[in-house]
Amino acid sequence: MNLFDSKPAELAGAALGWMISPVFALTSALRHARTFHPSGEVYAAEVTPAGDAALGATLRGPALVRFSSALWKGPQERIDALGCALRLRRTADPSPVADADDQDLLFATIRRPWTTALAPLTTDVHDFLGNDYYAVSPFDVPGVGRGYLRLRPTAPSGAPHEPRAQRLRAAVARGDAGMQLEVRRAWHRRWVPVALVTLRAPVDIDQDRLRFWPFRTGRGIVPRGAVHALRRGVYTLSQWARP
């Protein structure tokens, strides 16, 4: 058993999260935005089964996808990690307010927690569709058990000399903007495709009200481990402190 993902580690992570949460709350208040991933590009998407039909069918339906830089606010393409937040929905209404049975999954160009410092060195900050995105810590996944998730773009967005937001928009207009959602069982090496996330159109949405919550588990995918537990206090206070 990985002690980092065990129940005692979750309790320790939760305690640490509440201890450090005032720092994130203060940063969010001063920044007038999220401490990390302060601004982003939001798209309406459609999720369809791929590979594992049972799990893919559970995830089927409309979705919201938000791409962002971890540190920088605005369109700057400086060295950084990138994030991709996915909200699985039952309705195509692009509301920033989540429904009770929505599922939020948060991904970044960070393979595991201990690779966070190195992630900016391996991230292509000029292309949102030029990187794999990992959910970093494990989940209890229906039909799988304890496992890890990642999003893998089906193709880079192209047009390397254009800003990444423009490249992404052009790829969506061409119908080339897709990401494969994959799962890997704990202690296994093989990634298995379960669904395809196809970006359909950019969404003009109030991002101050669009608040992703790691513990929104409407499709039964439940976060586990110390890192996920740490987020509970940090997200609670930082979202409370945001304008």
C-alpha positions as CSV (number, residue, x, y, z in Angstrom):
1,M,0.0,0.0,0.0
2,N,1.2,3.5,-0.8
3,L,1.3,5.3,2.6
4,F,1.0,8.7,0.8
5,D,-2.5,7.6,-0.4
6,S,-3.6,5.9,2.8
7,K,-6.3,7.0,5.2
8,P,-3.8,8.3,7.8
9,A,-2.2,10.4,5.0
10,E,-5.6,11.8,4.1
11,L,-6.1,12.9,7.7
12,A,-2.7,14.5,7.8
13,G,-3.3,16.1,4.4
14,A,-6.6,17.5,5.6
15,A,-5.1,19.0,8.7
16,L,-2.2,20.6,6.8
17,G,-4.7,22.0,4.2
18,W,-6.6,23.8,6.9
19,M,-3.4,25.1,8.5
20,I,-2.1,26.7,5.3
21,S,-5.5,27.7,3.9
22,P,-5.3,31.3,5.4
23,V,-2.3,32.0,3.1
24,F,-4.3,31.0,0.0
25,A,-7.3,33.0,1.2
26,L,-5.1,36.1,1.6
27,T,-3.5,35.5,-1.8
28,S,-6.9,35.1,-3.5
29,A,-8.2,38.2,-1.9
30,L,-5.2,40.3,-2.8
31,R,-5.1,38.9,-6.4
32,H,-8.8,39.2,-6.9
33,A,-8.6,35.8,-8.5
34,R,-7.7,32.2,-7.8
35,T,-4.2,31.8,-6.2
36,F,-3.4,29.2,-8.9
37,H,-5.0,29.1,-12.4
38,P,-6.3,32.7,-12.0
39,S,-7.7,33.0,-15.6
40,G,-8.5,30.7,-18.4
41,E,-10.2,29.7,-21.7
42,V,-13.6,28.0,-21.2
43,Y,-15.2,25.7,-23.8
44,A,-18.3,23.7,-24.1
45,A,-17.6,20.0,-24.8
46,E,-19.2,16.7,-25.3
47,V,-18.1,13.4,-23.6
48,T,-18.6,10.1,-25.4
49,P,-17.6,6.6,-24.4
50,A,-14.3,5.2,-25.7
51,G,-12.7,1.9,-24.8
52,D,-14.2,0.9,-21.4
53,A,-17.9,1.2,-22.4
54,A,-19.4,0.9,-18.8
55,L,-17.4,3.7,-17.3
56,G,-17.5,5.8,-20.5
57,A,-21.3,5.5,-20.5
58,T,-21.4,6.9,-17.0
59,L,-19.4,9.9,-18.1
60,R,-21.3,10.6,-21.3
61,G,-22.9,14.0,-21.8
62,P,-22.2,17.7,-22.0
63,A,-19.2,19.2,-20.2
64,L,-17.3,22.4,-19.5
65,V,-13.5,22.5,-20.0
66,R,-11.3,25.3,-18.7
67,F,-7.6,25.6,-19.8
68,S,-5.3,27.9,-17.7
69,S,-1.8,28.7,-16.6
70,A,-1.0,27.8,-13.1
71,L,0.7,31.1,-12.1
72,W,0.2,33.8,-14.6
73,K,-2.9,36.0,-14.9
74,G,-3.8,36.9,-18.5
75,P,-2.5,35.7,-21.9
76,Q,1.2,35.5,-21.0
77,E,2.9,32.4,-22.2
78,R,5.8,32.2,-19.7
79,I,7.4,29.1,-18.3
80,D,4.7,27.4,-16.2
81,A,2.6,24.4,-15.6
82,L,-0.8,24.3,-17.4
83,G,-4.2,23.2,-16.0
84,C,-7.3,21.6,-17.5
85,A,-10.5,21.5,-15.4
86,L,-13.3,19.3,-16.5
87,R,-16.9,19.5,-15.3
88,L,-19.2,16.7,-16.4
89,R,-22.8,17.8,-16.7
90,R,-26.3,16.4,-17.5
91,T,-27.3,19.6,-19.3
92,A,-25.7,21.6,-22.1
93,D,-26.6,24.9,-20.3
94,P,-23.2,26.7,-19.9
95,S,-24.0,27.9,-16.4
96,P,-21.1,28.7,-14.0
97,V,-23.3,27.2,-11.2
98,A,-22.9,23.4,-10.8
99,D,-25.8,21.0,-10.5
100,A,-26.0,18.5,-7.7
101,D,-25.0,15.5,-9.9
102,D,-22.1,17.3,-11.7
103,Q,-18.6,15.9,-11.5
104,D,-15.5,18.1,-11.4
105,L,-12.1,16.6,-12.3
106,L,-9.0,18.8,-12.1
107,F,-5.9,18.0,-14.2
108,A,-2.5,19.6,-14.7
109,T,0.7,19.0,-16.6
110,I,2.1,17.5,-13.3
111,R,2.5,13.7,-13.2
112,R,2.7,13.2,-9.5
113,P,2.9,15.6,-6.5
114,W,6.7,15.2,-6.2
115,T,7.2,16.3,-9.8
116,T,5.5,19.7,-9.3
117,A,8.7,21.7,-9.3
118,L,9.9,20.1,-12.6
119,A,6.6,20.3,-14.4
120,P,7.2,23.8,-15.9
121,L,10.3,22.5,-17.6
122,T,8.4,19.7,-19.4
123,T,5.3,21.7,-20.3
124,D,4.7,23.3,-23.7
125,V,3.1,26.6,-22.5
126,H,2.4,27.6,-26.1
127,D,-0.1,24.9,-26.9
128,F,-2.9,23.8,-24.6
129,L,-3.4,20.7,-26.8
130,G,0.4,19.9,-26.8
131,N,0.5,18.4,-23.3
132,D,-0.8,15.4,-21.3
133,Y,-2.8,16.4,-18.2
134,Y,-2.8,14.3,-15.0
135,A,-5.1,14.3,-12.1
136,V,-2.0,13.9,-9.9
137,S,-3.5,11.9,-7.0
138,P,-5.7,8.7,-7.0
139,F,-9.4,8.2,-7.1
140,D,-11.9,5.5,-6.4
141,V,-13.2,4.9,-9.9
142,P,-16.5,2.9,-10.5
143,G,-15.7,-0.5,-12.0
144,V,-11.9,0.1,-11.6
145,G,-11.2,0.6,-7.9
146,R,-8.3,2.8,-6.9
147,G,-6.8,4.4,-10.0
148,Y,-5.3,7.5,-11.7
149,L,-6.8,9.6,-14.4
150,R,-5.2,11.6,-17.3
151,L,-6.4,13.6,-20.3
152,R,-4.4,13.1,-23.5
153,P,-5.0,15.4,-26.5
154,T,-5.6,13.5,-29.7
155,A,-3.5,16.0,-31.7
156,P,-1.6,19.3,-31.1
157,S,-3.4,22.4,-32.2
158,G,-1.0,23.4,-34.9
159,A,-0.1,26.9,-36.2
160,P,2.9,27.2,-33.8
161,H,3.5,31.0,-34.3
162,E,0.0,32.0,-33.1
163,P,-0.9,32.7,-29.4
164,R,-2.1,29.5,-27.7
165,A,-5.7,30.8,-27.2
166,Q,-6.0,31.5,-30.9
167,R,-4.5,28.1,-31.8
168,L,-7.0,26.4,-29.5
169,R,-9.9,28.3,-31.0
170,A,-8.8,27.4,-34.5
171,A,-8.5,23.7,-33.6
172,V,-12.0,23.7,-32.2
173,A,-13.3,25.4,-35.4
174,R,-11.6,22.7,-37.5
175,G,-13.1,19.9,-35.4
176,D,-9.6,18.8,-34.3
177,A,-9.8,19.6,-30.6
178,G,-10.3,16.3,-28.7
179,M,-8.9,14.8,-25.6
180,Q,-8.9,11.2,-24.5
181,L,-9.8,10.5,-20.9
182,E,-7.8,7.5,-19.6
183,V,-7.6,5.5,-16.4
184,R,-4.7,3.5,-14.9
185,R,-5.3,1.1,-12.0
186,A,-3.1,1.7,-9.0
187,W,0.2,-0.3,-9.3
188,H,-0.4,-0.9,-13.0
189,R,1.4,0.7,-15.9
190,R,-1.1,0.6,-18.7
191,W,-3.5,3.5,-19.4
192,V,-6.9,2.5,-20.7
193,P,-9.1,4.9,-22.7
194,V,-12.6,5.4,-21.2
195,A,-14.0,8.5,-22.9
196,L,-13.4,11.1,-25.6
197,V,-13.8,14.8,-24.6
198,T,-14.5,16.8,-27.8
199,L,-14.4,20.6,-27.5
200,R,-17.3,22.2,-29.4
201,A,-17.2,26.0,-28.9
202,P,-15.8,28.7,-26.7
203,V,-18.1,29.8,-23.9
204,D,-18.6,33.4,-22.6
205,I,-19.0,32.6,-18.9
206,D,-18.6,34.5,-15.6
207,Q,-15.3,32.9,-14.5
208,D,-15.6,34.5,-11.1
209,R,-18.7,32.4,-10.5
210,L,-17.2,29.3,-12.1
211,R,-15.8,27.5,-9.1
212,F,-14.5,24.0,-9.5
213,W,-14.6,21.8,-6.4
214,P,-12.5,18.6,-6.3
215,F,-15.1,16.9,-4.1
216,R,-18.0,17.3,-6.5
217,T,-18.5,13.7,-7.3
218,G,-21.8,13.3,-9.2
219,R,-20.5,10.5,-11.4
220,G,-19.1,8.5,-8.5
221,I,-15.4,9.3,-9.0
222,V,-14.1,10.0,-5.5
223,P,-10.8,11.7,-4.8
224,R,-8.4,9.9,-2.4
225,G,-5.0,10.5,-0.9
226,A,-3.2,13.3,1.0
227,V,-3.0,15.8,-1.8
228,H,-6.8,15.7,-2.5
229,A,-7.5,15.9,1.2
230,L,-5.2,19.0,1.5
231,R,-7.4,20.7,-1.1
232,R,-10.5,20.7,1.1
233,G,-9.4,23.5,3.4
234,V,-7.4,25.4,0.8
235,Y,-10.2,25.5,-1.7
236,T,-12.8,26.3,0.9
237,L,-11.1,29.4,2.3
238,S,-9.6,30.6,-1.0
239,Q,-13.0,30.5,-2.7
240,W,-14.6,32.2,0.2
241,A,-12.0,35.0,0.0
242,R,-12.3,35.6,-3.7
243,P,-14.4,38.6,-4.9
